[in-house]
């Protein structure tokens, strides 16, 4: 019988966190290609990205609209309990990085699933894990056609994804981003840079200047 692993990665809904979760599932899959690997994400996250990953067996969505949301059984009772292993984001064991409803969610899940937990993703040597895997997504043809039409024909293309957080200490400052972008253009002769993610005044300031 195949072993079943649940990657429990319920956090902010930003696309970057979804990519982070997908890379973890890929690392487990490459080390355990005969396992069934499933994933739990925030309901508001772009879970469509996980749907185009053939190594992910099932995707479960948990409704946590914000960190002050009330958590109850109906939030996660669609998730089966019969797992051999459950790997949670390491933020789940650090309350300062897992505020409010997220912290409460992981505490309740500990009791709900009643299986041996891995304290953090890729933190238990008993579960084989292949680190630093290159994540390649088989995007829909329409998306690829749009990119081919709109991206510049430069030798090197780099995407920068901005995000937002109420605590700015977790992100580079405007000055830091300028230094990063200037360094990229000094490093590569034929380069085009693309911005994606949350469009905010900070993003516009970087683009304009």
Buried (B, 14 or more C-beta within 10 A) or exposed (E): EEEBBBBBBBBBBBBEBBBBBBBBBBBBBBBBEEBBBBBBBBBBBBBEBBEEBEBBBBBBBBBBEEBEBEBEEEBBEEBEEEBBBBBBBBBBBEEEBBEBBBBBBBEBBBEBBEBEBBEBBBEBEEBEBEEEBEBEEEEEEEEEEEEEEEEEEEEEBBEBEBBBEEEEEEEEEEEEBBEEBEEBEEEBEEBBBEBEBBEEEBBEEBEEE
